[in-house]
Amino acid sequence: MTSTWIPLKTGPRPQADRMAVAAFVCGLVGILVFNVFFGPCAVLFGVLALARGTIRRLRAWLGVAFGVIDLVLLVVLSSVDGTVSWHL
C-alpha cells in the first residue's frame, strides 16, 4: 500500500495559519478549563496570526474573541467566588 502526499491548503505563511488554529483551540478550551492560561494564549496567537498575514482570518478573530471571553469569564466568576481560582 502506497501513501500519497496530499498538500495542506495553506497560504504563503503556514506558521501563521497554524497560529490561527491554535488561537481558536486555546480559546475554546479556555472556556471550560484553565482560562487564566488559555485566554491570554488565544489572544496572543490570534493577534500574531493576523499580524503575520494568515489566510484563516476568521479562526484568528474567533480565537481572539474567545480569549477575551475567557478572561472576562475568569474575572466575573472570580469576583463572584471571591478567589482567584473558581469552580462551578
CYANA upper distance limits for C-alpha pairs under 8 A (distance plus 0.5 A):
 10 THR  CA     14 PRO  CA      6.12
 10 THR  CA     17 ASP  CA      7.26
 10 THR  CA     55 ILE  CA      7.73
 11 GLY  CA     17 ASP  CA      7.85
 11 GLY  CA     54 THR  CA      7.34
 11 GLY  CA     55 ILE  CA      6.31
 13 ARG  CA     17 ASP  CA      7.30
 13 ARG  CA     52 ARG  CA      8.02
 13 ARG  CA     53 GLY  CA      7.73
 13 ARG  CA     54 THR  CA      7.20
 14 PRO  CA     18 ARG  CA      6.76
 14 PRO  CA     54 THR  CA      8.20
 15 GLN  CA     19 MET  CA      6.68
 16 ALA  CA     20 ALA  CA      6.79
 16 ALA  CA     48 LEU  CA      7.89
 16 ALA  CA     49 ALA  CA      5.08
 16 ALA  CA     50 LEU  CA      8.04
 16 ALA  CA     52 ARG  CA      6.34
 16 ALA  CA     53 GLY  CA      7.19
 16 ALA  CA     54 THR  CA      5.56
 17 ASP  CA     21 VAL  CA      7.00
 17 ASP  CA     49 ALA  CA      7.19
 17 ASP  CA     54 THR  CA      5.59
 17 ASP  CA     55 ILE  CA      7.00
 17 ASP  CA     56 ARG  CA      6.46
 18 ARG  CA     22 ALA  CA      6.59
 19 MET  CA     23 ALA  CA      6.52
 19 MET  CA     45 PHE  CA      5.94
 19 MET  CA     46 GLY  CA      7.22
 19 MET  CA     48 LEU  CA      7.94
 19 MET  CA     49 ALA  CA      5.98
 19 MET  CA     60 ALA  CA      8.24
 20 ALA  CA     24 PHE  CA      6.83
 20 ALA  CA     45 PHE  CA      6.98
 20 ALA  CA     46 GLY  CA      5.98
 20 ALA  CA     49 ALA  CA      5.91
 20 ALA  CA     50 LEU  CA      8.25
 20 ALA  CA     54 THR  CA      7.69
 20 ALA  CA     56 ARG  CA      6.89
 20 ALA  CA     57 ARG  CA      7.79
 20 ALA  CA     59 ARG  CA      6.11
 20 ALA  CA     60 ALA  CA      4.85
 20 ALA  CA     63 GLY  CA      7.58
 21 VAL  CA     25 VAL  CA      6.72
 21 VAL  CA     56 ARG  CA      8.38
 21 VAL  CA     59 ARG  CA      6.69
 21 VAL  CA     60 ALA  CA      7.45
 21 VAL  CA     63 GLY  CA      8.36
 22 ALA  CA     26 CYS  CA      6.45
 22 ALA  CA     42 ALA  CA      7.71
 22 ALA  CA     45 PHE  CA      7.31
 22 ALA  CA     63 GLY  CA      8.41
 23 ALA  CA     27 GLY  CA      6.53
 23 ALA  CA     41 CYS  CA      7.45
 23 ALA  CA     42 ALA  CA      4.64
 23 ALA  CA     43 VAL  CA      7.27
 23 ALA  CA     44 LEU  CA      8.12
 23 ALA  CA     45 PHE  CA      5.52
 23 ALA  CA     46 GLY  CA      5.61
 23 ALA  CA     59 ARG  CA      7.97
 23 ALA  CA     60 ALA  CA      6.68
 23 ALA  CA     62 LEU  CA      8.41
 23 ALA  CA     63 GLY  CA      4.96
 23 ALA  CA     64 VAL  CA      7.43
 23 ALA  CA     67 GLY  CA      8.45
 24 PHE  CA     28 LEU  CA      6.79
 24 PHE  CA     42 ALA  CA      7.14
 24 PHE  CA     46 GLY  CA      8.16
 24 PHE  CA     59 ARG  CA      6.22
 24 PHE  CA     60 ALA  CA      6.95
 24 PHE  CA     62 LEU  CA      6.55
 24 PHE  CA     63 GLY  CA      4.40
 24 PHE  CA     64 VAL  CA      8.14
 24 PHE  CA     66 PHE  CA      7.87
 25 VAL  CA     29 VAL  CA      6.59
 25 VAL  CA     42 ALA  CA      8.24
 25 VAL  CA     63 GLY  CA      7.74
 26 CYS  CA     30 GLY  CA      6.31
 26 CYS  CA     38 PHE  CA      5.75
 26 CYS  CA     39 GLY  CA      7.47
 26 CYS  CA     41 CYS  CA      7.23
 26 CYS  CA     42 ALA  CA      5.66
 26 CYS  CA     63 GLY  CA      7.71
 26 CYS  CA     67 GLY  CA      8.07
 27 GLY  CA     31 ILE  CA      7.08
 27 GLY  CA     38 PHE  CA      6.83
 27 GLY  CA     39 GLY  CA      6.44
 27 GLY  CA     41 CYS  CA      8.48
 27 GLY  CA     42 ALA  CA      5.66
 27 GLY  CA     43 VAL  CA      8.44
 27 GLY  CA     62 LEU  CA      8.42
 27 GLY  CA     63 GLY  CA      5.78
 27 GLY  CA     64 VAL  CA      7.87
 27 GLY  CA     65 ALA  CA      8.27
 27 GLY  CA     66 PHE  CA      5.10
 27 GLY  CA     67 GLY  CA      5.33
 27 GLY  CA     70 ASP  CA      7.47
 28 LEU  CA     32 LEU  CA      7.88
 28 LEU  CA     63 GLY  CA      8.30
 28 LEU  CA     66 PHE  CA      6.95
 29 VAL  CA     33 VAL  CA      6.76
 29 VAL  CA     35 ASN  CA      8.30
 29 VAL  CA     38 PHE  CA      7.60
 30 GLY  CA     34 PHE  CA      6.28
 30 GLY  CA     35 ASN  CA      4.71
 30 GLY  CA     36 VAL  CA      8.24
 30 GLY  CA     37 PHE  CA      8.04
 30 GLY  CA     38 PHE  CA      5.33
 30 GLY  CA     39 GLY  CA      6.27
 30 GLY  CA     66 PHE  CA      8.47
 30 GLY  CA     67 GLY  CA      7.83
 30 GLY  CA     70 ASP  CA      6.40
 31 ILE  CA     35 ASN  CA      6.64
 31 ILE  CA     66 PHE  CA      8.03
 31 ILE  CA     69 ILE  CA      8.05
 31 ILE  CA     70 ASP  CA      5.87
 31 ILE  CA     73 LEU  CA      8.25
 34 PHE  CA     38 PHE  CA      6.88
 35 ASN  CA     39 GLY  CA      5.65
 35 ASN  CA     70 ASP  CA      5.98
 35 ASN  CA     71 LEU  CA      7.21
 35 ASN  CA     74 LEU  CA      7.18
 36 VAL  CA     40 PRO  CA      7.64
 36 VAL  CA     70 ASP  CA      8.10
 36 VAL  CA     71 LEU  CA      7.30
 36 VAL  CA     74 LEU  CA      7.42
 37 PHE  CA     41 CYS  CA      6.99
 38 PHE  CA     42 ALA  CA      6.49
 38 PHE  CA     67 GLY  CA      7.65
 38 PHE  CA     70 ASP  CA      8.23
 39 GLY  CA     43 VAL  CA      6.90
 39 GLY  CA     66 PHE  CA      7.82
 39 GLY  CA     67 GLY  CA      4.56
 39 GLY  CA     68 VAL  CA      7.00
 39 GLY  CA     69 ILE  CA      8.22
 39 GLY  CA     70 ASP  CA      5.58
 39 GLY  CA     71 LEU  CA      6.26
 40 PRO  CA     44 LEU  CA      6.52
 40 PRO  CA     67 GLY  CA      6.64
 40 PRO  CA     68 VAL  CA      8.34
 40 PRO  CA     71 LEU  CA      8.08
 41 CYS  CA     45 PHE  CA      6.46
 41 CYS  CA     67 GLY  CA      7.91
 42 ALA  CA     46 GLY  CA      6.44
 42 ALA  CA     63 GLY  CA      5.90
 42 ALA  CA     64 VAL  CA      6.35
 42 ALA  CA     66 PHE  CA      7.81
 42 ALA  CA     67 GLY  CA      5.46
 43 VAL  CA     47 VAL  CA      6.61
 43 VAL  CA     63 GLY  CA      6.92
 43 VAL  CA     64 VAL  CA      4.89
 43 VAL  CA     65 ALA  CA      8.06
 43 VAL  CA     66 PHE  CA      8.48
 43 VAL  CA     67 GLY  CA      5.63
 43 VAL  CA     68 VAL  CA      7.42
 44 LEU  CA     48 LEU  CA      6.60
 44 LEU  CA     64 VAL  CA      8.15
 45 PHE  CA     49 ALA  CA      6.48
 45 PHE  CA     60 ALA  CA      8.17
 45 PHE  CA     63 GLY  CA      8.27
 45 PHE  CA     64 VAL  CA      8.42
 46 GLY  CA     50 LEU  CA      6.72
 46 GLY  CA     59 ARG  CA      8.45
 46 GLY  CA     60 ALA  CA      4.97
 46 GLY  CA     61 TRP  CA      6.85
 46 GLY  CA     63 GLY  CA      6.06
 46 GLY  CA     64 VAL  CA      5.76
 47 VAL  CA     51 ALA  CA      6.59
 47 VAL  CA     60 ALA  CA      7.69
 47 VAL  CA     64 VAL  CA      7.46
 48 LEU  CA     52 ARG  CA      6.56
 49 ALA  CA     53 GLY  CA      6.84
 49 ALA  CA     54 THR  CA      6.12
 49 ALA  CA     60 ALA  CA      6.93
 50 LEU  CA     54 THR  CA      6.28
 50 LEU  CA     57 ARG  CA      7.08
 50 LEU  CA     60 ALA  CA      7.02
 50 LEU  CA     61 TRP  CA      8.49
 56 ARG  CA     60 ALA  CA      6.94
 57 ARG  CA     61 TRP  CA      6.61
 58 LEU  CA     62 LEU  CA      6.52
 59 ARG  CA     63 GLY  CA      6.47
 60 ALA  CA     64 VAL  CA      6.82
 61 TRP  CA     65 ALA  CA      6.64
 62 LEU  CA     66 PHE  CA      6.44
 63 GLY  CA     67 GLY  CA      6.46
 64 VAL  CA     68 VAL  CA      6.75
 65 ALA  CA     69 ILE  CA      6.70
 66 PHE  CA     70 ASP  CA      6.53
 67 GLY  CA     71 LEU  CA      6.92
 68 VAL  CA     72 VAL  CA      6.68
 69 ILE  CA     73 LEU  CA      6.41
 70 ASP  CA     74 LEU  CA      6.65
 71 LEU  CA     75 VAL  CA      6.76
 72 VAL  CA     76 VAL  CA      6.61
 73 LEU  CA     77 LEU  CA      6.47
 74 LEU  CA     78 SER  CA      6.28
 74 LEU  CA     86 TRP  CA      8.17
 75 VAL  CA     79 SER  CA      6.51
 76 VAL  CA     80 VAL  CA      6.78
 77 LEU  CA     81 ASP  CA      6.54
 77 LEU  CA     86 TRP  CA      6.78
 78 SER  CA     82 GLY  CA      6.14
 78 SER  CA     83 THR  CA      5.86
 78 SER  CA     84 VAL  CA      5.87
 78 SER  CA     85 SER  CA      6.86
 78 SER  CA     86 TRP  CA      6.16
 79 SER  CA     83 THR  CA      7.39
 79 SER  CA     84 VAL  CA      8.49
 81 ASP  CA     86 TRP  CA      6.96
